Amino acid sequence: MFEDIIEFIRNLYPDQNPVPLHAPVFLGKEKNYLLDCIDTTYVSYVGKYVNRFEEMTAEYTGAKYALAVVNGTAALQVALQLAGVKYNDEVITQPLTFVATANAISHCGAKPVFIDVDPDTMGMSPEKLNDWLSKNTKYKQSGNQTINQLTNLPAGRQVNKLTGNPISAIVPMHTFGFPCRIDEIVQVANRYNIPVIEDAAESLGSLYKGKHTGTFGLAGILSYNGNKTITTGGGGMIITDDEKLSVKAKHITTTAKIPHPYEFVHDEVAYNYRMPNINAAIGVSQMEKIRFIINNKRETAVLYEEFFKDRDIDFISENKFSRANFWLNSILLKDYDLRNKFLTFSNSKGVQSRPAWVLMPKLKMYSDCIKGDLSNALQLEARLVNLPSSLRITAH
């Protein structure tokens, strides 16, 4: 019953056998830039390509500052720490996400709280966020009425009534490149004085109401893993309009070393997280083709949507306020059994398809975390399938 879908996908990618879910494609000057790194010996994080990659990313996203790091998980961990997340704090995020989102929270010593998603955007629901905060938190006044210099929020904290732990950040995720209702989420967060850090790992090139994802909250992060819209092999980026946060992020991702001609002086415990020049060189070449890449992926999405419109299968499309990058094209099958039949069939035919991630609270390390009603996320987990979404062009 799925033969026509497999045939359609093979026609989209006639030169690929098997057809991957999302393969990297190198269309530009990647080899030239890599050779330049080797010839100049600038292969570590000191090099012109790191700076250029940051400049290109800031310009493209509209963020004032961009800081390149080794991967998206590290980017999110650092952004959360700079937002004020501390050991035993709680950070609100969504259950339908890649495990790195919850892991980055855990790396800060904090605990995830899982709030349901909207069925159309697959991202955090602002209504369910507001409902949970209104019922489960209270504002705890601080004896010190100073302002946090990085978040510009009062020193007092919103705390969980049950645990007494501060709610120190909210991390919505733009799932599969589809923007969530991020402006409404930020509005809710502002009412409770909680900073928003956007997990935009999958949404480079996605816009919400004309503004790039990752630029609505205090900071956002991007990922350049091998399967992302563009890749640096491995890498991540922190984007922000906050100069102090940007400066601090660069400092603590380069081992907190104080500039000096020859002395090794460091002023705090920090990380060796800066992106190497050799990875950034690939990123620069990929960014030179970013508009072509996004347009190509959106054209593929149109073909998928047209194919599925007369079938009893829902193709997930962008809403009227969004311009999605369609990192992964996704469909919703009738139920869990049919989802599994399709996954088994397509993969047996050499067409790679994947389900949504197992919901975070179902993983043993997050099974005891606080969560709200997750009915929408459970439905998406049971029915969703991701289809091949690579660029439709012969790599060369």
Buried (B, 14 or more C-beta within 10 A) or exposed (E): EBEEBBEBBBEBBEEBEEBBBBBBBBBBBBEEBBEBBEEEEBBEBEBBBBBBBBEBBBEBBBBEBBBBBBBBBBBBBBBBBBBBBEEEBBBBBBBBBBBBBBBBBBBBEBBBBBBBBBBBBBBBBBBBBBBBBEEBBEEEEEEEEEEEEBBEBBBBBBBBEEBEBBBBBBBBBBBBBBBBBBBBBBEBBEEBBBBBBBBBBBBBBBBBEEBBBBBBBBBBBBBBBEBBBBBBBBBBBBBBBBEEBBEBBBBBBBBBBEEEEEEEEEEEEBBEBBBBBBBBBBBBBBBBBBEEBBEBBBEBBEBBBEBBEEEEBBBBBBEEBBBBBBBBBBBBBEEBEBBBEBBEBBEEBEBBBBBBBEBBBEBEEBEEBBBBEBEBBBBBBBBBBBBBBBBBEEEE
